[in-house]
Amino acid sequence: MELAKKIMALLFGISALQIVLILVISSHLSTTIITEQAGELINENMKQNAVSIRSALERYDSMIQEIYTDTTYVDNMKIINSWDGEEYYLSMHLLNSKMQDLIYRNDEIAGIALIGKYGDECYYDRITKSDQESICFEEHMGNNMLVKQALTKKDSVYSALLGKEDPEYGSHSFFYIAHQLTDFNNYEKGAVGCVVICIDEEKFRSNYSQGTEENSLSFVIDGYGNIVSMPEAGFEGSNIYGESPKEAIAVTQINELEKQIRKFVEEKKVFPRKNPDIHTLSIWNGQFYIINLQDLNHSMTRVRYLLIMICLVAALVGVIGFMVIYYISIDIDHSVKKILYAMKEANEGNLDSKIEVTGSDEFAKISQNFNIMLGEIKKANEQERESLLREKNAEIRSLEAQINPHFIYNTLDAVNWLAIEEQQFAISKMVTKLAQILRYTIHNSNEIVTLETELDYLKKYIYLQQERFEYSFDCDIEVEEQARKCQIHKLLLQPFVENSIIHGFAELDRRGEIGIRIQLTEEHKIYIEISDNGIGMQEEELKKLNDYDYRSAKPETSIGIRNVITRIKLYYGGKGKVRFLSRKEGTTVEITIPAERRDLR
């Protein structure tokens, strides 16, 4: 079959798959519509709950208004503030009676307290049924921050949700509303006291929640993020921001508020379901918010059943389509694998790999052209390899030839000055060492020697430099015994040591130290570390050396670090590595080359 016909058959199978996708998309749209409708129902329910909460808050506000507009409360609070012994307890008793009457008219009120401007307290507690013992109110309410805030404001002040524990009366949760009492006839004299209403949170909750549900949870926060009412226990005193914000939440910040609520719900594990839908609704222009957490996945159970059926039908159609495509693609797969196998062999270096040509379709033509191309590549590679080999040998000879003049000039200069200035027999020893070094460097400069031989040459070189610089530096060499017989190209280490002596110890105000450490690694490589305590390198120069590209850079005109880096790369390729480390004091060179051993005679 021609390739075009095979593609047509494949497209036919894809068309069948598209039908399945349409069915899935239809199911998704149905899910979306149901989700939107559920959201509308939730919003409507929240609006009804908000109305109930608003009505409750208005009842509390009306009760507070009834208190601070009733002159009886103001007049008696004046008597209490004046500490009139004759009238003091009579006023206390009268106020307790009026507060008791108000409490029993509203089942959600757990207690009412009147606080004088000097801290005198008068309260009635529904839970203890007493005006002497209270669960709702703490002692010295005059020092309470809520009372202090209320005495400075004209509006009501609301507290966060608080929990109280008592061995006799059990656990209770409350929130408080405080408002100042003012004599409207003498308002310029300020407040005469404060009224505090204690709201039973469990009874207040009945205004918006019928209890904790597995898939839905509603709670109320105030405009500062404090939790006012929560069906779940353990959130008394909690704030969705972690701590109360300094400013109230603006109605325009609903999106940010919902993000903060989601974070709070996840951290505190408020809701048992993951990733619930969050709905918020403002009450009293942002003074309160009702929050609803809803798990819509539970509501989508039946939709999931329908989606599963659609997926099963789609899977059946897909299996049939897959079988059709599979049998049609066998022939294509066989042809493609032959080509891929031949390409893999060629990529691994086997240019003699050929593709067996069968048939006359497009794959057969590709195979024929591929075989022709491999032949041409093989010829070109042979020509390029020969050219590169010649170029590499010429470049190595050119680079190594630069070593001799540099070293000879420096050493002869040292010997000359020593002969003139010192006139000692050390000259004979220096000349002897110099002759040995010259023989080593001139004879077969591209030769491979043992590491032991290279180190013997290096010690002679170091001796000459120590004589030249009047033993102003020390050198310590540590070599792992197993590494001594390993092979290394000649003259690879001396330039690094010379760099430390000439540049590292320049203008050094202390004794120089060079450390050479050589060992074998577990990867069967020679690790060489050459370090000094010199003046270090500039960051820019260090980066240039570590990023040095020997292939694009111009050859060095003298012995230098870049010269040696180039030789290591040409000798060992990617297996040879040079890395520089430098500090304010000292430089370290790390060299890694393959470890090879053989008997050298």
Protein Blocks (a to p, Z undefined) as FASTA:
>chain_A
ZZklmmmmmmmmmmmmmmmmmmmmmmmmmmmmmmmmmmmmmmmmmmmmmmmmmmmmmmmm
mmmmmmmmmmklmmmmmmmmnopaklmmmmmmmmmmmmmmmmmmpmklgbdcdddfkopa
cdddfklopakbcfkbcghkllpmklmmmmmpmbdcdddddddddfklopaddddddddd
ddfklmmnopfbdcdddddfklmmmmmpgbjcfkbccddddfkopafbdfbghieoiafk
lpacfbdcdfklmmmmmmmmmmmmmmnomafbghiacddddehhhiaccdddddfklmmm
mmmmmmmmmmmmmmmmmmmmmmmmmmmmmmmmmmmmmmmmmmmmmmnopakbccddedjb
fklmmmmmmmmmmmmmmmmmmmmmmmmmmmmmmmmmmmmmmmmmmmmmmmmmmmmmmmmm
nopaklmmmmmmmmmmmmmmmnoplbccdfklmmmmmmmmmmmmmmmnoopaccdddddf
klmmpccdehklmmmmmmmmmmmmgoiabdcdddddddddfkopacdddddfbebjafkl
mmmmmmpcfklpccdfbdcfklmmmmmmmmnommbccdddddfbocdddddddddddddZ
Z
